[in-house]
Amino acid sequence: QMPHGHMPLPSFWKMVEDTLQQSGAQLRTFHQTFETVTPSPVTQPLNPAEERKVLSLVSKHGPDKLYQVTSNISGSKDLDLTLQRGQIVALLQSVDTKGNTSRWLVDAGGPRGFVPAGKLQPY
């Protein structure tokens, strides 16, 4: 019942191939546009109070455990933290109490709680 249902098989496969190539080209164009419009997160400069907090986190947890928040986080569950973009935290566990690896336990230089792992980047 489809309009191309009565096409000879070689013509049908040619049409499918052409459609896939066109879709691939559109996807590449979209990807290039997306990459130029949304730059990757950049490390934010720290104010003196934040710098002291970072030094404290480094001394407690080591420099390899530090992460920077890439966008504002609004905690919605018990034990979730609310953090601002640019804040530095130390990773305590890369899993929550139920084994979920998309929520990490962090030390925010005082409060400790869970944040979405996707909103953190190594500092």
N, C-alpha and C positions, 0 to 999 in steps of 0.2 A: 504493500500500500504506500510505501515511501516513494517519493518522486524518482529516486535513483535506484529503486528496487528492480527496475527492468533494464538496467544498464548492463552491458557486457562486463564480466569480472575484471579484465585489465583496466577498463575505464573507471570502474568503481575504485580500485586500489590506487589509481593515479589521483582521483579526486581526494581520497583519504590522505594520501601523502602530501598533496598540495595544501590541504587544510591544516595538517600538522605543522608543516613548514611555516605557514603564515602565523599560526598561533605561537610557535617558537620565536619568531621574529618579534611579535608583539610582546611576549614575555621578556625577551632580552631588552627591548626598549624601555619597558616598565622598570626593570631592574636597574638599568643605568640611570633613569630619571630618579628613582628612589634613592640610590646611592649619592647622587649629587644634591638632592633636596634635604636629606636628613644626615648631617655629618655625625660621626661617631662621638660619643660623650668625651668631653675633655676634662682633665683633672682641674678641679676648682682651687683657686688660691685660698689659703687659710688665714683667719684672723688670729691674733695672739692667744686668745683663750682656747680656740680650737687647736692651735699648735701645741699648747701645753697638754691638752687632752691626748693628742696623738703621741707625744713623747711618753706619756703615762701608759698608753696602750702598747707601745713598742716595748717598754721595759717589762710589762706584765706578760705579753703574749708573743713578742718577736715580730720583726718587720714582715715576714712572709705571711702573717695572718691578717694583715690590714686590708680592708676593702673600703671603697668609696661608694656612697649612695648615688646612683645615676639619675633618679627621679624621686619626687616626693613620695613617701610611703605613709599611708594612713592605716594604722592598726585597727583591725575590725574584730579580732577574736581575743579571748583571754590570752595574756602573755605576748601579744603582738606589740611591736614598738611603732611609734609614729616618728618618722625621721624626715629631715629636709634634704633636698638634693645637695650633694657636696659634702655631707657629713662623713666622718671617718669612723669605722667600727672595726672591731677585732672578731674574727671568726672563732667561735668556740666549738660548734659542731655543725657539720654540713648535712644535718638531718634533724627532723623534729621528733617529738616523743612517740609518734606513730610510725616512724620510718620513712616519712615523706621527705625526699631529697630536694623538693622545690621550695622548702621553707628551712632557713638556717637559723641556728641559735647564735646570736652575736652579743658582744659587750659594746655598748655605746659610750663607754667612759663613765659609767655610773649605772644606769639602768641596763638590764639584760633582758633579751626577749627574742622573739622570732620575727624574721623579715623574709620577703620573697627573694629567693636566690637570684632571680633574673634581674633584680634592680640593684645588684652589687657588681662592681668591677674591681679587680686587684688594684691596690694603691701603689 
